[in-house]
Amino acid sequence: MSSLIGLILMGIGLLFDLFGCIGLVRLPDVYNRLQAATKCVTLGTCFLLSGVMVSEGVSALSVKALVCMIFILIISPTAAHAIARGAHLSGVKLWEGSVCDKYAEDREGKK
């Protein structure tokens, strides 16, 4: 039964990863692509790792999967924020359909 639940979790993870990869190809600018990569791929990878944990039971592999999941949950959003801020500070333009620019609003408020 646990292997079936693990396979379902891995299937959900694969779908999230697939949608994140499609978002990387289809979205218009670096900021939207970062959003797809951060949310979809992080969640998909965590589902994959939790599926491995459920299907393997309590073992060294489960502990390694848990450590990897915690690492991904901490590092991925932090890295995406740093990349987005660096792209904005270096002058990468937003997509023309973007509604607001919070970094520019913050920068104008400091001046």
N, CA, C and O atoms as a printed pandas DataFrame, in Angstrom:
     atom_number atom_name residue_name chain_id  residue_number  x_coord  y_coord  z_coord
0              1         N          MET        A               1    0.819   -1.200    0.000
1              2        CA          MET        A               1    0.000    0.000    0.000
2              3         C          MET        A               1    0.862    1.263    0.000
3              4         O          MET        A               1    0.551    2.245   -0.673
4              5         N          SER        A               2    1.965    1.215    0.777
5              6        CA          SER        A               2    2.814    2.401    0.834
6              7         C          SER        A               2    3.527    2.649   -0.491
7              8         O          SER        A               2    3.813    3.796   -0.834
8              9         N          SER        A               3    3.815    1.589   -1.236
9             10        CA          SER        A               3    4.458    1.794   -2.535
10            11         C          SER        A               3    3.486    2.462   -3.517
11            12         O          SER        A               3    3.911    3.252   -4.360
12            13         N          LEU        A               4    2.188    2.152   -3.415
13            14        CA          LEU        A               4    1.192    2.794   -4.268
14            15         C          LEU        A               4    1.074    4.275   -3.932
15            16         O          LEU        A               4    1.026    5.113   -4.833
16            17         N          ILE        A               5    1.028    4.602   -2.651
17            18        CA          ILE        A               5    0.967    6.013   -2.235
18            19         C          ILE        A               5    2.236    6.735   -2.666
19            20         O          ILE        A               5    2.180    7.882   -3.111
20            21         N          GLY        A               6    3.376    6.068   -2.537
21            22        CA          GLY        A               6    4.633    6.664   -2.989
22            23         C          GLY        A               6    4.632    6.935   -4.477
23            24         O          GLY        A               6    5.107    7.985   -4.912
24            25         N          LEU        A               7    4.104    6.002   -5.276
25            26        CA          LEU        A               7    4.022    6.212   -6.716
26            27         C          LEU        A               7    3.068    7.355   -7.072
27            28         O          LEU        A               7    3.328    8.113   -8.007
28            29         N          ILE        A               8    1.981    7.477   -6.340
29            30        CA          ILE        A               8    1.045    8.591   -6.579
30            31         C          ILE        A               8    1.722    9.917   -6.274
31            32         O          ILE        A               8    1.601   10.870   -7.043
32            33         N          LEU        A               9    2.434    9.981   -5.153
33            34        CA          LEU        A               9    3.154   11.214   -4.808
34            35         C          LEU        A               9    4.220   11.538   -5.852
35            36         O          LEU        A               9    4.401   12.700   -6.217
36            37         N          MET        A              10    4.919   10.521   -6.330
37            38        CA          MET        A              10    5.933   10.749   -7.367
38            39         C          MET        A              10    5.296   11.205   -8.673
39            40         O          MET        A              10    5.861   12.041   -9.379
40            41         N          GLY        A              11    4.134   10.670   -8.998
41            42        CA          GLY        A              11    3.423   11.104  -10.199
42            43         C          GLY        A              11    2.989   12.562  -10.099
43            44         O          GLY        A              11    3.099   13.316  -11.066
44            45         N          ILE        A              12    2.495   12.957   -8.928
45            46        CA          ILE        A              12    2.128   14.363   -8.719
46            47         C          ILE        A              12    3.363   15.243   -8.836
47            48         O          ILE        A              12    3.313   16.316   -9.438
48            49         N          GLY        A              13    4.466   14.792   -8.265
49            50        CA          GLY        A              13    5.713   15.544   -8.363
50            51         C          GLY        A              13    6.187   15.702   -9.789
51            52         O          GLY        A              13    6.650   16.772  -10.183
52            53         N          LEU        A              14    6.071   14.625  -10.572
53            54        CA          LEU        A              14    6.459   14.709  -11.980
54            55         C          LEU        A              14    5.590   15.700  -12.749
55            56         O          LEU        A              14    6.084   16.426  -13.612
56            57         N          LEU        A              15    4.298   15.727  -12.436
57            58        CA          LEU        A              15    3.413   16.696  -13.099
58            59         C          LEU        A              15    3.799   18.139  -12.757
59            60         O          LEU        A              15    3.849   18.999  -13.637
60            61         N          PHE        A              16    4.068   18.393  -11.482
61            62        CA          PHE        A              16    4.493   19.741  -11.092
62            63         C          PHE        A              16    5.805   20.118  -11.763
63            64         O          PHE        A              16    5.967   21.248  -12.225
64            65         N          ASP        A              17    6.744   19.176  -11.817
65            66        CA          ASP        A              17    8.013   19.450  -12.487
66            67         C          ASP        A              17    7.807   19.706  -13.981
67            68         O          ASP        A              17    8.452   20.582  -14.558
68            69         N          LEU        A              18    6.916   18.947  -14.600
69            70        CA          LEU        A              18    6.614   19.152  -16.011
70            71         C          LEU        A              18    6.015   20.537  -16.249
71            72         O          LEU        A              18    6.421   21.242  -17.173
72            73         N          PHE        A              19    5.055   20.924  -15.418
73            74        CA          PHE        A              19    4.447   22.246  -15.571
74            75         C          PHE        A              19    5.462   23.363  -15.326
75            76         O          PHE        A              19    5.419   24.399  -15.989
76            77         N          GLY        A              20    6.379   23.152  -14.369
77            78        CA          GLY        A              20    7.429   24.139  -14.138
78            79         C          GLY        A              20    8.355   24.278  -15.332
79            80         O          GLY        A              20    8.758   25.386  -15.685
80            81         N          CYS        A              21    8.694   23.154  -15.956
81            82        CA          CYS        A              21    9.553   23.202  -17.147
82            83         C          CYS        A              21    8.838   23.851  -18.323
83            84         O          CYS        A              21    9.450   24.594  -19.090
84            85         N          ILE        A              22    7.554   23.577  -18.467
85            86        CA          ILE        A              22    6.785   24.248  -19.518
86            87         C          ILE        A              22    6.738   25.748  -19.257
87            88         O          ILE        A              22    6.839   26.547  -20.188
88            89         N          GLY        A              23    6.586   26.128  -17.994
89            90        CA          GLY        A              23    6.590   27.547  -17.637
90            91         C          GLY        A              23    7.917   28.214  -17.947
91            92         O          GLY        A              23    7.945   29.376  -18.351
92            93         N          LEU        A              24    9.021   27.493  -17.764
93            94        CA          LEU        A              24   10.335   28.044  -18.089
94            95         C          LEU        A              24   10.464   28.349  -19.577
95            96         O          LEU        A              24   11.141   29.301  -19.966
96            97         N          VAL        A              25    9.821   27.549  -20.393
97            98        CA          VAL        A              25    9.903   27.740  -21.842
98            99         C          VAL        A              25    8.890   28.777  -22.324
99           100         O          VAL        A              25    9.197   29.571  -23.213
100          101         N          ARG        A              26    7.696   28.780  -21.751
101          102        CA          ARG        A              26    6.592   29.559  -22.302
102          103         C          ARG        A              26    6.440   30.972  -21.736
103          104         O          ARG        A              26    5.904   31.842  -22.422
104          105         N          LEU        A              27    6.883   31.218  -20.539
105          106        CA          LEU        A              27    6.634   32.529  -19.921
106          107         C          LEU        A              27    7.547   33.598  -20.516
107          108         O          LEU        A              27    8.639   33.285  -20.991
108          109         N          PRO        A              28    7.103   34.872  -20.494
109          110        CA          PRO        A              28    7.752   35.905  -21.301
110          111         C          PRO        A              28    9.057   36.494  -20.779
111          112         O          PRO        A              28    9.919   36.845  -21.586
112          113         N          ASP        A              29    9.239   36.616  -19.483
113          114        CA          ASP        A              29   10.464   37.275  -19.014
114          115         C          ASP        A              29   11.086   36.487  -17.863
115          116         O          ASP        A              29   10.527   35.500  -17.386
116          117         N          VAL        A              30   12.249   36.949  -17.436
117          118        CA          VAL        A              30   13.024   36.224  -16.427
118          119         C          VAL        A              30   12.281   36.155  -15.091
119          120         O          VAL        A              30   12.419   35.170  -14.365
120          121         N          TYR        A              31   11.507   37.165  -14.761
121          122        CA          TYR        A              31   10.817   37.196  -13.479
122          123         C          TYR        A              31    9.686   36.173  -13.435
123          124         O          TYR        A              31    9.517   35.479  -12.432
124          125         N          ASN        A              32    8.917   36.075  -14.507
125          126        CA          ASN        A              32    7.863   35.063  -14.573
126          127         C          ASN        A              32    8.456   33.661  -14.639
127          128         O          ASN        A              32    7.899   32.729  -14.059
128          129         N          ARG        A              33    9.559   33.502  -15.326
129          130        CA          ARG        A              33   10.204   32.193  -15.408
130          131         C          ARG        A              33   10.739   31.764  -14.045
131          132         O          ARG        A              33   10.675   30.586  -13.691
132          133         N          LEU        A              34   11.258   32.706  -13.294
133          134        CA          LEU        A              34   11.725   32.388  -11.944
134          135         C          LEU        A              34   10.572   31.936  -11.060
135          136         O          LEU        A              34   10.734   31.042  -10.230
136          137         N          GLN        A              35    9.418   32.550  -11.236
137          138        CA          GLN        A              35    8.251   32.166  -10.453
138          139         C          GLN        A              35    7.847   30.730  -10.770
139          140         O          GLN        A              35    7.538   29.957   -9.863
140          141         N          ALA        A              36    7.849   30.370  -12.048
141          142        CA          ALA        A              36    7.511   28.999  -12.432
142          143         C          ALA        A              36    8.535   28.017  -11.890
143          144         O          ALA        A              36    8.179   26.952  -11.385
144          145         N          ALA        A              37    9.795   28.374  -11.995
145          146        CA          ALA        A              37   10.843   27.471  -11.520
146          147         C          ALA        A              37   10.791   27.314  -10.008
147          148         O          ALA        A              37   10.949   26.210   -9.486
148          149         N          THR        A              38   10.573   28.401   -9.318
149          150        CA          THR        A              38   10.600   28.341   -7.860
150          151         C          THR        A              38    9.400   27.581   -7.314
151          152         O          THR        A              38    9.561   26.661   -6.512
152          153         N          LYS        A              39    8.213   27.954   -7.735
153          154        CA          LYS        A              39    7.030   27.334   -7.140
154          155         C          LYS        A              39    6.800   25.919   -7.640
155          156         O          LYS        A              39    6.701   24.989   -6.840
156          157         N          CYS        A              40    6.716   25.745   -8.934
157          158        CA          CYS        A              40    6.364   24.425   -9.480
158          159         C          CYS        A              40    7.459   23.396   -9.262
159          160         O          CYS        A              40    7.192   22.288   -8.797
160          161         N          VAL        A              41    8.669   23.751   -9.590
161          162        CA          VAL        A              41    9.745   22.765   -9.510
162          163         C          VAL        A              41   10.098   22.451   -8.057
163          164         O          VAL        A              41   10.423   21.306   -7.745
164          165         N          THR        A              42   10.042   23.424   -7.174
165          166        CA          THR        A              42   10.292   23.150   -5.755
166          167         C          THR        A              42    9.222   22.227   -5.192
167          168         O          THR        A              42    9.535   21.250   -4.511
168          169         N          LEU        A              43    7.962   22.535   -5.475
169          170        CA          LEU        A              43    6.884   21.683   -4.982
170          171         C          LEU        A              43    6.943   20.295   -5.618
171          172         O          LEU        A              43    6.734   19.294   -4.933
172          173         N          GLY        A              44    7.222   20.228   -6.909
173          174        CA          GLY        A              44    7.310   18.945   -7.584
174          175         C          GLY        A              44    8.441   18.085   -7.050
175          176         O          GLY        A              44    8.270   16.882   -6.852
176          177         N          THR        A              45    9.587   18.689   -6.817
177          178        CA          THR        A              45   10.719   17.940   -6.287
178          179         C          THR        A              45   10.441   17.468   -4.865
179          180         O          THR        A              45   10.841   16.366   -4.489
180          181         N          CYS        A              46    9.763   18.289   -4.078
181          182        CA          CYS        A              46    9.409   17.861   -2.721
182          183         C          CYS        A              46    8.400   16.715   -2.753
183          184         O          CYS        A              46    8.478   15.808   -1.925
184          185         N          PHE        A              47    7.453   16.739   -3.696
185          186        CA          PHE        A              47    6.535   15.608   -3.840
186          187         C          PHE        A              47    7.292   14.345   -4.259
187          188         O          PHE        A              47    7.014   13.258   -3.754
188          189         N          LEU        A              48    8.241   14.491   -5.177
189          190        CA          LEU        A              48    9.045   13.330   -5.583
190          191         C          LEU        A              48    9.804   12.743   -4.388
191          192         O          LEU        A              48    9.807   11.530   -4.174
192          193         N          LEU        A              49   10.432   13.608   -3.631
193          194        CA          LEU        A              49   11.207   13.134   -2.483
194          195         C          LEU        A              49   10.313   12.546   -1.400
195          196         O          LEU        A              49   10.695   11.572   -0.750
196          197         N          SER        A              50    9.133   13.118   -1.193
197          198        CA          SER        A              50    8.220   12.539   -0.204
198          199         C          SER        A              50    7.683   11.193   -0.694
199          200         O          SER        A              50    7.440   10.295    0.113
200          201         N          GLY        A              51    7.496   11.044   -2.005
201          202        CA          GLY        A              51    7.114    9.739   -2.547
202          203         C          GLY        A              51    8.180    8.698   -2.317
203          204         O          GLY        A              51    7.873    7.544   -2.019
204          205         N          VAL        A              52    9.436    9.095   -2.454
205          206        CA          VAL        A              52   10.542    8.182   -2.158
206          207         C          VAL        A              52   10.536    7.811   -0.681
207          208         O          VAL        A              52   10.749    6.651   -0.326
208          209         N          MET        A              53   10.291    8.794    0.176
209          210        CA          MET        A              53   10.262    8.517    1.610
210          211         C          MET        A              53    9.147    7.537    1.972
211          212         O          MET        A              53    9.352    6.617    2.764
212          213         N          VAL        A              54    7.971    7.740    1.388
213          214        CA          VAL        A              54    6.842    6.870    1.706
214          215         C          VAL        A              54    7.072    5.461    1.166
215          216         O          VAL        A              54    6.789    4.479    1.854
216          217         N          SER        A              55    7.577    5.358   -0.047
217          218        CA          SER        A              55    7.743    4.025   -0.631
218          219         C          SER        A              55    8.897    3.244   -0.001
219          220         O          SER        A              55    8.849    2.015    0.045
220          221         N          GLU        A              56    9.922    3.925    0.480
221          222        CA          GLU        A              56   11.075    3.239    1.076
222          223         C          GLU        A              56   10.890    2.929    2.549
223          224         O          GLU        A              56   11.549    2.027    3.066
224          225         N          GLY        A              57   10.022    3.638    3.236
225          226        CA          GLY        A              57    9.867    3.428    4.675
226          227         C          GLY        A              57   10.999    4.110    5.426
227          228         O          GLY        A              57   11.652    5.013    4.903
228          229         N          VAL        A              58   11.221    3.672    6.644
229          230        CA          VAL        A              58   12.280    4.266    7.465
230          231         C          VAL        A              58   13.605    3.612    7.075
231          232         O          VAL        A              58   13.842    2.434    7.343
232          233         N          SER        A              59   14.459    4.407    6.436
233          234        CA          SER        A              59   15.772    3.900    6.017
234          235         C          SER        A              59   16.710    5.087    5.831
235          236         O          SER        A              59   16.327    6.245    5.996
236          237         N          ALA        A              60   17.939    4.761    5.485
237          238        CA          ALA        A              60   18.921    5.818    5.238
238          239         C          ALA        A              60   18.517    6.650    4.024
239          240         O          ALA        A              60   18.755    7.857    3.994
240          241         N          LEU        A              61   17.913    6.019    3.032
241          242        CA          LEU        A              61   17.457    6.744    1.850
242          243         C          LEU        A              61   16.365    7.753    2.203
243          244         O          LEU        A              61   16.335    8.849    1.643
244          245         N          SER        A              62   15.479    7.400    3.113
245          246        CA          SER        A              62   14.424    8.321    3.549
246          247         C          SER        A              62   15.004    9.534    4.261
247          248         O          SER        A              62   14.544   10.660    4.072
248          249         N          VAL        A              63   16.006    9.293    5.071
249          250        CA          VAL        A              63   16.650   10.409    5.777
250          251         C          VAL        A              63   17.334   11.341    4.781
251          252         O          VAL        A              63   17.257   12.562    4.912
252          253         N          LYS        A              64   18.002   10.763    3.787
253          254        CA          LYS        A              64   18.656   11.579    2.761
254          255         C          LYS        A              64   17.627   12.366    1.961
255          256         O          LYS        A              64   17.861   13.529    1.632
256          257         N          ALA        A              65   16.493   11.750    1.645
257          258        CA          ALA        A              65   15.426   12.445    0.919
258          259         C          ALA        A              65   14.871   13.596    1.754
259          260         O          ALA        A              65   14.596   14.670    1.221
260          261         N          LEU        A              66   14.706   13.380    3.048
261          262        CA          LEU        A              66   14.209   14.438    3.934
262          263         C          LEU        A              66   15.191   15.595    4.016
263          264         O          LEU        A              66   14.784   16.757    3.982
264          265         N          VAL        A              67   16.475   15.290    4.124
265          266        CA          VAL        A              67   17.497   16.343    4.176
266          267         C          VAL        A              67   17.508   17.134    2.860
267          268         O          VAL        A              67   17.608   18.361    2.873
268          269         N          CYS        A              68   17.407   16.437    1.744
269          270        CA          CYS        A              68   17.355   17.112    0.440
270          271         C          CYS        A              68   16.119   17.988    0.325
271          272         O          CYS        A              68   16.191   19.091   -0.217
272          273         N          MET        A              69   14.977   17.507    0.834
273          274        CA          MET        A              69   13.743   18.285    0.771
274          275         C          MET        A              69   13.865   19.572    1.593
275          276         O          MET        A              69   13.460   20.641    1.137
276          277         N          ILE        A              70   14.410   19.471    2.774
277          278        CA          ILE        A              70   14.597   20.662    3.615
278          279         C          ILE        A              70   15.551   21.634    2.939
279          280         O          ILE        A              70   15.309   22.841    2.934
280          281         N          PHE        A              71   16.628   21.117    2.370
281          282        CA          PHE        A              71   17.599   21.958    1.673
282          283         C          PHE        A              71   16.943   22.683    0.500
283          284         O          PHE        A              71   17.160   23.881    0.320
284          285         N          ILE        A              72   16.153   21.982   -0.293
285          286        CA          ILE        A              72   15.484   22.590   -1.452
286          287         C          ILE        A              72   14.477   23.634   -1.011
287          288         O          ILE        A              72   14.379   24.694   -1.629
288          289         N          LEU        A              73   13.722   23.355    0.050
289          290        CA          LEU        A              73   12.723   24.319    0.531
290          291         C          LEU        A              73   13.350   25.612    1.046
291          292         O          LEU        A              73   12.723   26.669    0.991
292          293         N          ILE        A              74   14.564   25.535    1.538
293          294        CA          ILE        A              74   15.230   26.733    2.037
294          295         C          ILE        A              74   15.972   27.463    0.917
295          296         O          ILE        A              74   15.868   28.685    0.803
296          297         N          ILE        A              75   16.703   26.745    0.108
297          298        CA          ILE        A              75   17.602   27.351   -0.863
298          299         C          ILE        A              75   16.893   27.876   -2.112
299          300         O          ILE        A              75   17.247   28.943   -2.614
300          301         N          SER        A              76   15.908   27.154   -2.615
301          302        CA          SER        A              76   15.284   27.533   -3.882
302          303         C          SER        A              76   14.618   28.907   -3.851
303          304         O          SER        A              76   14.883   29.709   -4.747
304          305         N          PRO        A              77   13.772   29.225   -2.875
305          306        CA          PRO        A              77   13.191   30.570   -2.857
306          307         C          PRO        A              77   14.224   31.672   -2.611
307          308         O          PRO        A              77   14.110   32.772   -3.151
308          309         N          THR        A              78   15.226   31.367   -1.795
309          310        CA          THR        A              78   16.264   32.350   -1.522
310          311         C          THR        A              78   17.073   32.655   -2.780
311          312         O          THR        A              78   17.364   33.815   -3.069
312          313         N          ALA        A              79   17.430   31.627   -3.517
313          314        CA          ALA        A              79   18.190   31.817   -4.755
314          315         C          ALA        A              79   17.359   32.538   -5.812
315          316         O          ALA        A              79   17.881   33.391   -6.529
316          317         N          ALA        A              80   16.077   32.207   -5.916
317          318        CA          ALA        A              80   15.217   32.877   -6.893
318          319         C          ALA        A              80   15.077   34.361   -6.569
319          320         O          ALA        A              80   15.076   35.195   -7.475
320          321         N          HIS        A              81   14.960   34.695   -5.297
321          322        CA          HIS        A              81   14.879   36.106   -4.907
322          323         C          HIS        A              81   16.170   36.830   -5.254
323          324         O          HIS        A              81   16.136   37.949   -5.766
324          325         N          ALA        A              82   17.305   36.203   -4.982
325          326        CA          ALA        A              82   18.592   36.831   -5.291
326          327         C          ALA        A              82   18.756   37.024   -6.800
327          328         O          ALA        A              82   19.254   38.062   -7.236
328          329         N          ILE        A              83   18.345   36.039   -7.601
329          330        CA          ILE        A              83   18.451   36.164   -9.056
330          331         C          ILE        A              83   17.529   37.265   -9.562
331          332         O          ILE        A              83   17.932   38.058  -10.413
332          333         N          ALA        A              84   16.302   37.328   -9.057
333          334        CA          ALA        A              84   15.359   38.364   -9.492
334          335         C          ALA        A              84   15.850   39.753   -9.106
335          336         O          ALA        A              84   15.754   40.687   -9.902
336          337         N          ARG        A              85   16.364   39.893   -7.913
337          338        CA          ARG        A              85   16.870   41.205   -7.485
338          339         C          ARG        A              85   18.086   41.613   -8.302
339          340         O          ARG        A              85   18.218   42.772   -8.694
340          341         N          GLY        A              86   18.977   40.656   -8.558
341          342        CA          GLY        A              86   20.145   40.942   -9.383
342          343         C          GLY        A              86   19.772   41.304  -10.808
343          344         O          GLY        A              86   20.375   42.196  -11.405
344          345         N          ALA        A              87   18.781   40.616  -11.354
345          346        CA          ALA        A              87   18.327   40.933  -12.710
346          347         C          ALA        A              87   17.718   42.327  -12.754
347          348         O          ALA        A              87   17.940   43.075  -13.706
348          349         N          HIS        A              88   16.959   42.674  -11.739
349          350        CA          HIS        A              88   16.339   44.000  -11.717
350          351         C          HIS        A              88   17.376   45.097  -11.549
351          352         O          HIS        A              88   17.304   46.134  -12.209
352          353         N          LEU        A              89   18.333   44.871  -10.673
353          354        CA          LEU        A              89   19.374   45.885  -10.456
354          355         C          LEU        A              89   20.293   46.042  -11.668
355          356         O          LEU        A              89   20.864   47.112  -11.877
356          357         N          SER        A              90   20.437   44.987  -12.465
357          358        CA          SER        A              90   21.273   45.098  -13.658
358          359         C          SER        A              90   20.500   45.638  -14.856
359          360         O          SER        A              90   21.074   45.821  -15.930
360          361         N          GLY        A              91   19.206   45.895  -14.684
361          362        CA          GLY        A              91   18.442   46.569  -15.721
362          363         C          GLY        A              91   17.646   45.682  -16.646
363          364         O          GLY        A              91   17.239   46.137  -17.715
364          365         N          VAL        A              92   17.403   44.426  -16.281
365          366        CA          VAL        A              92   16.575   43.559  -17.113
366          367         C          VAL        A              92   15.138   44.074  -17.038
367          368         O          VAL        A              92   14.578   44.213  -15.950
368          369         N          LYS        A              93   14.552   44.354  -18.187
369          370        CA          LYS        A              93   13.213   44.949  -18.241
370          371         C          LYS        A              93   12.138   43.925  -17.923
371          372         O          LYS        A              93   12.271   42.734  -18.203
372          373         N          LEU        A              94   11.070   44.434  -17.328
373          374        CA          LEU        A              94    9.887   43.617  -17.089
374          375         C          LEU        A              94    9.131   43.419  -18.386
375          376         O          LEU        A              94    9.303   44.182  -19.336
376          377         N          TRP        A              95    8.306   42.411  -18.426
377          378        CA          TRP        A              95    7.413   42.188  -19.555
378          379         C          TRP        A              95    6.437   43.356  -19.622
379          380         O          TRP        A              95    6.015   43.871  -18.587
380          381         N          GLU        A              96    6.075   43.778  -20.836
381          382        CA          GLU        A              96    5.210   44.957  -20.978
382          383         C          GLU        A              96    3.827   44.750  -20.377
383          384         O          GLU        A              96    3.128   45.730  -20.117
384          385         N          GLY        A              97    3.413   43.529  -20.150
385          386        CA          GLY        A              97    2.122   43.255  -19.530
386          387         C          GLY        A              97    2.175   43.195  -18.012
387          388         O          GLY        A              97    1.171   42.878  -17.374
388          389         N          SER        A              98    3.317   43.489  -17.428
389          390        CA          SER        A              98    3.447   43.452  -15.972
390          391         C          SER        A              98    2.641   44.577  -15.344
391          392         O          SER        A              98    2.577   45.683  -15.881
392          393         N          VAL        A              99    2.033   44.290  -14.215
393          394        CA          VAL        A              99    1.131   45.246  -13.576
394          395         C          VAL        A              99    1.874   46.214  -12.672
395          396         O          VAL        A              99    1.582   47.410  -12.689
396          397         N          CYS        A             100    2.826   45.733  -11.883
397          398        CA          CYS        A             100    3.530   46.618  -10.959
398          399         C          CYS        A             100    4.994   46.206  -10.855
399          400         O          CYS        A             100    5.377   45.095  -11.222
400          401         N          ASP        A             101    5.795   47.131  -10.347
401          402        CA          ASP        A             101    7.218   46.909  -10.170
402          403         C          ASP        A             101    7.570   47.326   -8.743
403          404         O          ASP        A             101    7.852   48.495   -8.482
404          405         N          LYS        A             102    7.552   46.367   -7.831
405          406        CA          LYS        A             102    7.781   46.668   -6.416
406          407         C          LYS        A             102    9.206   47.124   -6.136
407          408         O          LYS        A             102    9.424   47.969   -5.268
408          409         N          TYR        A             103   10.186   46.573   -6.866
409          410        CA          TYR        A             103   11.562   47.011   -6.656
410          411         C          TYR        A             103   11.718   48.483   -7.025
411          412         O          TYR        A             103   12.376   49.233   -6.303
412          413         N          ALA        A             104   11.127   48.904   -8.130
413          414        CA          ALA        A             104   11.218   50.310   -8.539
414          415         C          ALA        A             104   10.494   51.207   -7.545
415          416         O          ALA        A             104   10.957   52.308   -7.248
416          417         N          GLU        A             105    9.359   50.742   -7.030
417          418        CA          GLU        A             105    8.635   51.526   -6.027
418          419         C          GLU        A             105    9.470   51.688   -4.766
419          420         O          GLU        A             105    9.502   52.771   -4.182
420          421         N          ASP        A             106   10.148   50.625   -4.337
421          422        CA          ASP        A             106   11.007   50.719   -3.161
422          423         C          ASP        A             106   12.179   51.642   -3.400
423          424         O          ASP        A             106   12.553   52.421   -2.524
424          425         N          ARG        A             107   12.771   51.557   -4.606
425          426        CA          ARG        A             107   13.911   52.404   -4.922
426          427         C          ARG        A             107   13.515   53.861   -4.977
427          428         O          ARG        A             107   14.273   54.716   -4.519
428          429         N          GLU        A             108   12.336   54.177   -5.528
429          430        CA          GLU        A             108   11.865   55.558   -5.583
430          431         C          GLU        A             108   11.518   56.079   -4.193
431          432         O          GLU        A             108   11.684   57.269   -3.923
432          433         N          GLY        A             109   11.041   55.215   -3.315
433          434        CA          GLY        A             109   10.719   55.633   -1.973
434          435         C          GLY        A             109   11.947   55.986   -1.150
435          436         O          GLY        A             109   11.857   56.797   -0.229
436          437         N          LYS        A             110   13.097   55.390   -1.466
437          438        CA          LYS        A             110   14.337   55.666   -0.725
438          439         C          LYS        A             110   14.984   56.965   -1.152
439          440         O          LYS        A             110   15.750   57.553   -0.388
440          441         N          LYS        A             111   14.688   57.431   -2.372
441          442        CA          LYS        A             111   15.327   58.652   -2.868
442          443         C          LYS        A             111   14.708   59.889   -2.312
443          444         O          LYS        A             111   15.140   60.995   -2.638
